Amino acid sequence: MKRNICLLLAGVLCLTAFAACSEQKTLTEKTGHRLYVRDDSKSEKVTATFINTQTRASTDTEMKLVSEGEEYNTFSCLGDTGAYNRVVISYDGSKTKELAFTDCVSGWYLSSYGVTPYAEGGETITEVTYDVKTFPYRTYQKDVYIWKPSDYDANAKEKYAVIYLEDGQKMLDANGDSAECWNVAQSVTGMMAASDHKAIVVAITTPELTRYDELTPDIGEILTDEYNYNNPDGKYFSDFVCGTVVPYIEKTYNVYTDPAHNGICGSSLGGLESFYIGMEHPEKFGTIGALSPTFGLYADETWKKYISSKDFSENRPFVYMYAGDWRADNGQGADSMTHTLADCGYPEDKYVLTRLEDGAHLSPFWRAIFPEFLSAMFNGHIF
């Protein structure tokens, strides 16, 4: 796996110039990334608006109709993933929210159920199947779902990367059209169709009644009493993940064991706990995905004290953060964390915060943005 980490500072300085000349750049199959769109409304015209989230530069590209079917029409165009990381699809008088556009994206399916990822030319997943492993956890049994791609080979010389997910019951829903489902299996299948990256997914479930305990680390005073945070038990959960789940996965499945091939991701409290687990175990996780994370539960000084206490001399995870609206979707906390990481001397090329200004604290937005985390994990950047 390539982990060529580009310097974000240098990247930001050149993005404006790069985006400004992108419309004059003629893309080819070698220089551009092909995006597919399935449209079940069978529009006559579909337009892709590619967006750079750093500069808000954009360019419109009319997509070409490449096939017509009974259920949907398929459109396609080339885009520049070096200049843009989002796309908005306009069709039949409607348009989508901002969707991830990276080298890890194959296609987006526009249907009456919403916008979902899919793999053009690859496996079409209508029902997600996965292994289930149950572990004893405190006073109950905790389920862990393990999804493998259809071409998974237990004896292959090339091993698979592992994506660990918190609140896993929301990620791998056999009901692919569920509003709460992230369609992670479809995203990873699309990534494998569009690139040479390969991965399995390990989704760790958390019951609603205990998630405020399990996904809240005890690193200092909690600033709110709005919910029941009386028993922050994130340390136990972190030890369970790294002491029980990870060893089981590495023993049972054909996977890499180095941090470069292991990522951990979640949203809301799951994003908070994923950040905490990655910081606790940088020797295991090379990438952290914190989507709409609840960093604001703690004061900035609490975070500074915690992060400053960690030894990152051997390994330092790449931290991918996403947030929607600054107030309604934990954006303020995510913004503060970028300053905290900088104050603690965390290298600028090892973290990024990307946002969607009108993004809500809802699964459809995390589904739409998840491939950016995949790009952060497998490419070391989102542009």
C-alpha positions in Angstrom: 0.0 0.0 0.0 1.3 3.5 -0.8 1.3 5.9 2.0 2.9 8.9 0.4 1.9 11.6 2.8 1.8 15.0 1.0 2.4 18.1 3.0 -1.0 19.7 3.6 0.5 23.2 3.9 2.2 22.9 0.5 -1.0 21.4 -0.9 -3.1 24.2 0.3 -0.8 26.8 -1.1 -0.9 25.2 -4.6 -4.6 24.2 -4.6 -5.8 27.6 -5.8 -3.5 27.6 -8.8 -4.2 23.9 -9.5 -7.9 24.4 -9.4 -7.7 27.6 -11.5 -6.1 25.8 -14.4 -8.1 22.5 -14.1 -10.7 23.6 -16.6 -8.0 24.1 -19.2 -6.5 20.7 -18.5 -7.5 17.9 -20.9 -8.0 14.7 -18.8 -7.3 11.3 -20.2 -7.8 7.8 -18.7 -4.3 8.1 -17.3 -4.5 11.6 -15.9 -8.2 11.6 -14.8 -10.4 9.5 -12.6 -13.5 8.0 -14.1 -16.7 8.6 -12.2 -19.9 6.7 -12.9 -23.5 7.6 -11.9 -26.5 5.3 -12.0 -29.8 7.2 -12.2 -33.1 5.3 -11.8 -35.1 8.3 -12.9 -33.4 7.9 -16.3 -32.6 11.6 -16.8 -31.7 12.8 -20.2 -29.0 15.0 -18.9 -26.7 14.6 -15.9 -24.1 17.1 -14.8 -21.2 16.6 -12.4 -20.0 19.7 -10.5 -16.6 19.0 -9.0 -15.7 21.0 -5.9 -12.5 21.8 -4.1 -13.4 22.0 -0.4 -10.3 24.1 0.5 -10.8 26.9 -2.1 -14.5 26.2 -3.1 -13.3 26.3 -6.7 -15.6 24.2 -8.9 -16.1 23.1 -12.5 -19.1 21.6 -14.3 -18.8 18.5 -16.5 -21.7 17.1 -18.5 -21.7 13.3 -18.1 -22.1 11.0 -21.0 -24.8 8.4 -21.2 -22.9 5.0 -21.5 -25.7 2.5 -21.1 -29.5 2.3 -20.8 -31.2 -0.3 -18.7 -34.6 -1.3 -17.4 -34.0 0.0 -13.9 -31.5 2.8 -14.5 -29.3 4.7 -16.9 -25.6 4.9 -16.4 -23.6 8.1 -17.0 -19.8 8.7 -16.9 -17.2 11.3 -17.0 -13.5 12.0 -16.1 -12.6 14.2 -13.1 -9.4 15.5 -11.6 -8.9 14.0 -8.0 -5.8 16.1 -7.7 -7.8 19.3 -7.8 -11.2 18.3 -6.4 -12.5 16.1 -3.6 -16.3 16.4 -3.8 -18.9 16.2 -6.5 -22.5 17.3 -6.8 -24.7 15.5 -9.3 -27.5 17.4 -11.0 -30.2 15.4 -12.7 -33.9 15.6 -13.7 -34.3 19.0 -11.9 -32.7 17.8 -8.7 -29.2 17.7 -7.3 -27.4 15.7 -4.6 -25.6 16.8 -1.5 -21.8 17.0 -1.8 -20.5 13.5 -2.4 -16.9 12.2 -2.0 -14.9 12.2 -5.1 -11.5 10.5 -4.7 -9.5 7.7 -6.3 -11.4 5.4 -4.0 -14.8 6.1 -5.5 -16.2 4.1 -8.4 -19.8 5.3 -8.7 -22.8 6.8 -7.0 -26.3 5.4 -7.4 -29.2 7.8 -7.4 -32.4 6.1 -6.5 -35.7 6.6 -4.7 -34.0 5.3 -1.5 -31.3 8.0 -1.6 -27.7 8.2 -2.8 -25.5 5.2 -2.3 -22.1 4.1 -3.5 -21.6 1.2 -5.9 -18.9 -0.5 -8.0 -19.2 0.0 -11.7 -18.0 -3.1 -13.5 -17.6 -4.9 -10.1 -19.8 -6.8 -7.7 -23.3 -5.4 -7.2 -24.2 -5.8 -3.5 -27.9 -5.9 -2.8 -27.7 -7.8 0.5 -24.7 -7.6 2.8 -23.5 -10.9 4.3 -20.9 -11.1 7.0 -19.4 -13.4 9.7 -20.6 -12.8 13.2 -18.3 -13.3 16.2 -19.6 -12.9 19.7 -17.4 -11.9 22.6 -18.2 -11.6 26.3 -18.2 -7.9 27.3 -18.9 -6.7 30.8 -22.3 -8.1 31.6 -23.5 -9.0 28.1 -22.4 -10.5 24.8 -21.0 -8.1 22.1 -21.4 -8.9 18.4 -18.7 -8.1 15.9 -19.5 -8.2 12.2 -16.7 -9.2 9.8 -17.4 -8.4 6.1 -15.1 -9.9 3.4 -15.2 -9.0 -0.3 -16.5 -11.7 -2.6 -13.0 -12.4 -3.9 -11.5 -12.8 -0.4 -8.8 -15.5 -0.5 -7.7 -16.8 2.9 -4.5 -18.2 1.2 -3.6 -15.2 -1.0 0.0 -13.9 -0.8 -1.3 -10.4 -0.8 -3.1 -9.8 2.4 -6.0 -7.5 3.1 -6.1 -4.2 5.1 -8.5 -3.9 7.9 -11.1 -1.2 8.5 -12.4 -1.2 12.1 -15.7 0.6 12.7 -17.3 1.8 15.9 -21.1 1.7 16.2 -20.8 -1.1 13.7 -24.5 -1.9 13.7 -25.0 1.2 11.6 -22.4 0.4 9.0 -23.2 -3.1 7.7 -26.9 -3.3 7.5 -28.3 -6.2 5.4 -31.0 -3.7 4.4 -28.9 -1.8 2.0 -31.5 0.9 1.5 -31.8 1.7 5.3 -31.6 5.4 6.1 -29.2 4.6 8.9 -26.9 2.4 7.0 -23.5 3.8 5.8 -23.3 1.2 3.0 -19.7 0.6 3.9 -19.5 -2.8 2.1 -20.6 -1.0 -1.1 -18.0 1.8 -0.6 -15.2 -0.6 -0.1 -16.3 -2.7 -3.1 -16.3 0.5 -5.1 -12.8 1.3 -3.8 -11.5 -2.1 -4.9 -13.1 -1.6 -8.4 -11.5 1.8 -8.8 -8.1 1.0 -7.3 -5.7 -1.8 -6.3 -6.6 -1.4 -2.6 -8.1 -4.4 -0.8 -9.7 -4.6 2.7 -12.0 -6.4 5.0 -14.3 -4.5 7.4 -14.7 -5.2 11.1 -17.8 -3.5 12.6 -18.0 -3.5 16.4 -21.5 -3.1 17.7 -22.6 -0.9 20.6 -26.0 -1.2 22.2 -27.8 2.1 22.5 -28.3 1.7 26.3 -24.5 1.5 26.9 -22.9 3.6 24.1 -22.6 6.7 26.3 -20.4 4.7 28.6 -18.5 2.6 26.1 -17.7 5.3 23.6 -16.7 8.0 26.1 -13.1 8.0 27.3 -12.2 9.1 30.8 -9.6 11.7 30.1 -11.0 14.6 32.3 -14.0 16.6 33.2 -17.0 16.2 30.9 -18.5 19.6 30.2 -22.1 18.7 29.8 -24.8 17.0 31.8 -27.3 16.9 29.0 -26.9 13.1 28.6 -25.9 10.3 30.9 -22.1 10.4 31.0 -21.8 9.1 34.6 -19.6 6.2 33.8 -17.1 6.9 31.0 -15.8 3.5 30.1 -13.9 4.2 26.9 -10.6 2.8 28.3 -12.2 -0.6 28.8 -13.7 -0.5 25.3 -10.3 0.5 23.8 -8.6 -2.4 25.6 -11.3 -4.7 24.4 -10.8 -3.6 20.8 -7.0 -3.9 20.8 -6.7 -6.8 23.3 -9.5 -9.0 22.1 -11.0 -8.1 18.7 -7.8 -7.2 16.8 -5.9 -10.4 17.9 -8.8 -12.5 16.9 -9.0 -10.8 13.4 -5.3 -11.1 12.9 -5.3 -14.8 13.9 -8.4 -15.8 11.9 -8.2 -13.7 8.7 -5.6 -13.1 6.0 -4.7 -9.5 7.0 -1.8 -7.2 7.5 -0.9 -6.4 11.1 1.1 -3.2 10.6 -0.5 0.2 11.4 -0.2 1.3 7.7 -2.9 -1.3 6.9 -5.2 -0.8 9.8 -7.6 2.1 10.2 -10.3 2.9 12.7 -13.4 5.1 12.1 -16.7 6.2 13.6 -19.1 9.1 13.8 -20.3 11.2 16.7 -19.4 9.3 19.9 -17.9 6.6 17.6 -15.7 9.3 16.1 -14.6 10.4 19.6 -13.8 6.9 20.7 -12.0 6.1 17.4 -9.8 9.1 17.9 -9.1 8.0 21.5 -8.3 4.4 20.5 -6.0 5.5 17.7 -4.2 7.9 20.1 -3.9 5.1 22.7 -2.6 2.6 20.1 -0.6 4.3 17.4 1.4 1.1 17.0 -1.8 -0.6 15.7 -3.8 2.1 13.8 -2.2 4.2 11.1 -5.3 6.1 10.2 -8.1 7.5 12.4 -11.5 8.6 11.0 -13.4 11.0 13.3 -16.6 12.0 11.6 -18.7 14.6 13.4 -16.8 13.7 16.5 -18.0 14.9 20.0 -14.6 16.5 20.9 -16.5 19.3 22.6 -17.3 17.1 25.6 -13.9 18.2 26.9 -12.1 21.5 27.3 -9.3 22.3 24.9 -6.8 22.2 27.8 -8.0 18.7 28.7 -7.2 17.6 25.1 -3.9 19.3 25.1 -2.9 17.6 28.3 -4.0 14.2 27.0 -2.3 14.4 23.6 0.9 15.9 25.0 1.2 12.9 27.3 1.4 10.5 24.3 4.6 9.1 22.8 4.4 9.2 19.0 8.1 8.7 18.4 7.5 5.4 16.7 4.1 5.8 15.0 1.9 8.8 14.4 -1.6 8.1 13.0 -3.0 10.2 10.1 -6.1 11.9 11.6 -9.0 12.4 9.1 -11.7 14.7 10.6 -15.0 15.6 9.0 -17.8 17.9 10.3 -20.9 19.5 8.9 -22.5 22.7 10.2 -20.3 24.4 12.7 -22.9 24.4 15.5 -25.3 21.6 14.6 -22.8 19.0 13.7 -19.8 19.3 16.2 -17.9 21.5 13.8 -16.7 23.8 16.5 -15.1 20.9 18.4 -13.5 19.6 15.3 -12.1 23.0 14.5 -10.7 23.3 18.0 -9.0 20.0 17.7 -7.0 21.1 14.6 -5.6 24.0 16.8 -5.0 21.6 19.7 -3.1 19.2 17.5 -1.0 22.1 16.1 -0.3 23.4 19.6 0.8 19.9 20.6 3.3 19.8 17.7 1.4 17.2 15.7 2.7 17.5 12.1 0.5 19.4 9.7 0.8 16.6 7.1 -0.7 14.1 9.6 -4.2 15.6 10.0 -6.9 17.2 8.0 -10.3 18.6 8.7 -12.8 18.7 5.9 -16.4 20.0 6.2 -19.8 20.3 4.5 -21.3 23.6 5.5 -24.9 22.4 5.5 -24.1 18.9 6.7 -26.3 17.4 9.4 -25.6 14.9 12.1 -27.1 12.1 10.1 -26.0 8.8 8.5 -26.6 9.9 4.9 -24.0 12.6 5.2 -21.4 10.1 6.7 -22.3 7.6 3.9 -21.6 10.3 1.3 -18.3 11.3 2.9 -16.9 7.9 4.0 -14.8 7.4 0.8 -12.7 10.4 1.9 -11.7 8.4 4.9 -10.8 5.5 2.6 -8.6 7.9 0.6 -6.9 9.2 3.8 -6.3 5.6 4.9 -5.0 4.2 1.6 -3.4 7.3 0.0 -2.4 9.4 3.0 -4.4 12.4 1.8 -7.9 13.3 0.4 -6.7 15.3 -2.7 
